[in-house]
Amino acid sequence: MHAKKFPTSILLAGALALLSIPCSAQTAEADGPTAVPMAATTPSTVAETKQQATADKHVSDAVGVVQRMLAEPRMKDLLLQAKGVFIVPSYGRAAVGIGASGGAGLLLTRRADGSWSDPAFYNIGGISAGAQIGAEGGAIAMVLNNDKAVSKFMQKNAFALNAEAGLTIVNWSKLAQGGIGNGDVVVWAGTKGLFGNLVAVGVSDIRFNQDLTNAYYHQNVAIGDALAGKYANAQADPLRQALASAH
């Protein structure tokens, strides 16, 4: 009786030991391949999600900026004839942590059929009234009155909107007083007196933001393709509609 039971217990123990070995190996094999891709892909996924959220916020905030602009006398007429508009929802101190040194903005252009394009995104550096802006900040927008002004935004390298670039940049608060012509670009500020009594305003270090633009359309998008309608994001429809209401 004892001779039969002893080998049986040994066999059972051995079988359990053998069964435990492949379980551990299988777990290690399952954990190994999945852990490496997760560690490699998570940071970029998080970064893309943040970029998309930032782009969405800029577009949503820009709707309110356009509505404020349209409340200004004569602004509807200006936008009705405009070739494009560049909107920076938060410039200066209010933009810390959102854009570049000055802020982040978005460009929309008027298409041949009169409709407005989807946006392309940019970072903006300094403005000639920098001391005042650094103290206050706020929303700004630039109405592009001709193709010459729009063409400046078609380059990926840093560029400026000023006299040195062959453009006349006009302060909207002075234009609204009726004392000056429209110029190539009209700069509007949501904060009254932001540009003081300056007649001309210069804008420097504007750069195309490829990361924000890619995140917004979920793929690699060139400036011209975004503006030409090759890619679209329905989240921008309220902004396009707000601009189209200037008639």
C-alpha positions in Angstrom: 0.0 0.0 0.0 2.7 2.5 1.0 4.8 1.5 -2.1 1.9 2.5 -4.3 1.1 5.8 -2.6 4.7 7.2 -2.4 5.4 7.4 -6.2 1.9 8.8 -6.8 2.5 11.8 -4.6 5.9 12.3 -6.1 4.4 12.2 -9.6 1.7 14.7 -8.6 4.3 17.1 -7.2 6.4 16.8 -10.2 3.5 17.4 -12.5 2.5 20.6 -10.7 6.1 21.8 -10.8 6.2 21.2 -14.5 2.9 22.9 -15.1 4.1 26.0 -13.2 7.1 26.5 -15.5 5.3 27.1 -18.8 2.8 29.4 -17.0 5.7 31.7 -15.9 7.3 31.5 -19.3 4.0 32.3 -21.0 3.4 35.3 -18.8 6.8 36.7 -19.4 6.4 36.2 -23.2 3.0 38.0 -23.1 4.3 40.8 -20.9 7.5 41.4 -22.8 6.2 42.4 -26.3 3.3 44.6 -25.0 5.4 46.5 -22.5 7.9 47.8 -25.0 5.5 49.3 -27.6 3.4 50.9 -24.8 6.5 52.6 -23.4 7.5 53.8 -26.8 4.2 55.0 -28.1 2.5 56.6 -25.0 4.6 59.8 -24.9 3.8 60.7 -28.6 0.1 59.8 -28.1 -0.1 62.1 -25.1 1.7 64.9 -26.9 -0.6 64.6 -29.9 -3.7 64.6 -27.7 -2.4 67.8 -26.0 -1.7 69.4 -29.3 -5.1 68.6 -30.6 -6.8 70.0 -27.5 -4.7 73.2 -27.9 -5.6 73.6 -31.5 -9.3 73.0 -30.8 -9.2 75.6 -28.0 -7.6 78.2 -30.3 -10.4 77.7 -32.9 -13.2 77.8 -30.3 -11.8 81.0 -28.8 -11.4 82.6 -32.2 -15.1 82.4 -32.7 -15.6 84.9 -29.8 -12.9 87.1 -31.2 -14.6 87.3 -34.6 -17.9 88.1 -32.9 -16.3 91.0 -31.0 -14.7 92.2 -34.2 -18.0 92.3 -36.0 -19.5 94.4 -33.2 -17.1 97.2 -34.3 -18.4 99.8 -36.7 -17.0 99.3 -40.3 -15.4 96.0 -39.4 -18.0 94.0 -41.4 -17.2 96.0 -44.5 -13.5 95.3 -43.9 -13.9 91.6 -43.5 -16.3 91.4 -46.4 -13.5 92.5 -48.7 -10.6 90.7 -46.9 -8.5 88.1 -48.5 -7.7 86.5 -45.2 -7.7 86.9 -41.4 -5.1 85.9 -38.8 -6.5 85.5 -35.3 -4.5 85.3 -32.1 -7.0 84.6 -29.3 -4.5 85.3 -26.5 -1.4 87.4 -27.0 1.2 88.4 -24.4 0.9 87.5 -20.7 -2.4 85.7 -21.3 -0.7 83.3 -23.8 2.0 82.0 -21.4 2.1 78.2 -21.8 -0.1 78.2 -24.9 2.0 79.4 -27.8 5.4 80.8 -28.5 6.9 83.9 -27.1 3.8 86.0 -28.0 1.1 83.5 -28.6 -0.4 81.1 -31.1 -2.8 82.0 -33.9 -4.7 80.6 -36.9 -5.0 81.8 -40.5 -8.1 81.5 -42.6 -8.2 82.7 -46.2 -11.1 83.5 -48.6 -11.5 81.0 -51.3 -12.4 81.7 -54.9 -16.1 81.0 -54.3 -16.2 83.5 -51.4 -16.2 80.9 -48.6 -13.7 80.8 -45.8 -11.0 78.1 -45.6 -10.3 75.8 -42.7 -7.4 77.1 -40.5 -3.6 76.7 -40.5 -1.8 77.4 -37.3 1.1 79.7 -36.5 3.2 81.0 -33.6 3.7 84.8 -33.2 6.6 86.6 -31.6 6.8 90.4 -31.1 4.8 93.5 -32.0 6.1 97.0 -32.2 4.1 98.0 -29.2 5.7 95.2 -27.1 6.0 97.1 -23.9 2.3 97.7 -23.7 1.4 94.2 -24.8 3.7 92.6 -22.2 1.8 94.5 -19.5 -1.7 93.7 -20.6 -2.1 91.3 -23.5 -5.3 90.0 -25.0 -6.9 89.0 -28.3 -5.6 90.4 -31.5 -6.5 89.8 -35.2 -5.0 90.9 -38.5 -7.2 91.4 -41.5 -5.3 90.7 -44.7 -6.5 93.0 -47.4 -4.7 91.7 -50.4 -2.9 88.7 -51.9 0.5 90.2 -51.1 -0.3 90.0 -47.4 -1.7 86.5 -47.6 1.4 85.3 -49.5 3.6 86.1 -46.5 1.8 83.3 -44.6 2.6 80.7 -47.3 6.2 80.2 -46.1 7.3 77.9 -43.4 10.3 80.0 -42.3 9.9 82.9 -39.9 8.6 86.1 -41.5 7.5 89.6 -40.5 4.6 91.9 -41.3 6.1 95.3 -41.4 7.4 98.1 -43.6 10.7 96.2 -44.2 8.6 93.3 -45.6 7.0 95.8 -48.0 3.7 95.9 -46.2 1.7 98.6 -44.5 0.3 97.5 -41.2 -2.4 99.7 -39.9 -3.7 100.1 -36.4 -7.5 99.4 -36.5 -8.3 102.0 -33.7 -6.8 104.7 -36.0 -8.5 103.3 -39.1 -11.9 103.4 -37.4 -11.4 107.1 -36.8 -11.4 107.5 -40.5 -8.1 109.3 -40.7 -6.0 106.7 -42.6 -6.3 104.3 -45.5 -6.8 100.5 -45.1 -3.2 99.4 -45.7 -2.1 95.9 -46.6 -2.9 94.6 -43.1 -5.2 96.0 -40.4 -4.4 95.0 -36.8 -7.3 94.8 -34.4 -6.9 94.5 -30.6 -9.6 93.3 -28.2 -8.0 95.3 -25.4 -8.8 99.0 -26.0 -5.7 101.1 -26.2 -3.4 98.1 -26.6 -1.5 99.8 -29.5 -1.9 103.3 -28.1 -1.9 106.0 -30.7 0.4 104.2 -33.1 -0.7 104.5 -36.7 1.4 101.7 -38.1 2.1 98.4 -36.2 4.8 95.9 -37.0 4.6 92.2 -36.3 7.7 90.0 -36.2 8.8 86.3 -35.9 5.6 84.6 -37.3 6.2 80.9 -37.9 4.0 78.1 -39.2 3.2 75.7 -36.5 3.4 72.3 -38.2 2.7 70.3 -35.0 -0.6 72.1 -34.2 -1.7 71.9 -37.8 -0.9 68.2 -38.1 -2.7 67.5 -34.7 -5.8 69.4 -35.9 -6.2 67.3 -39.1 -4.7 64.1 -37.7 -2.1 63.9 -40.4 0.8 65.7 -42.0 -0.7 68.8 -43.7 1.0 71.5 -45.7 0.0 75.1 -45.4 -1.5 75.4 -48.9 -3.4 72.1 -48.6 -5.1 73.1 -45.4 -6.2 76.4 -46.9 -7.2 74.9 -50.2 -9.7 72.6 -48.6 -7.9 69.3 -49.2 -8.3 68.6 -45.5 -11.2 69.7 -43.2 -12.2 69.6 -39.6 -15.9 70.2 -38.8 -14.9 71.8 -35.5 -13.9 74.9 -37.4 -17.4 75.3 -39.0 -18.7 77.8 -36.3 -15.6 80.0 -37.0 -16.0 79.9 -40.7 -19.7 80.7 -40.3 -18.9 83.6 -38.0 -16.6 85.1 -40.7 -19.2 84.5 -43.4 -21.8 86.5 -41.4 -19.9 89.6 -42.3 -22.2 90.6 -45.2 
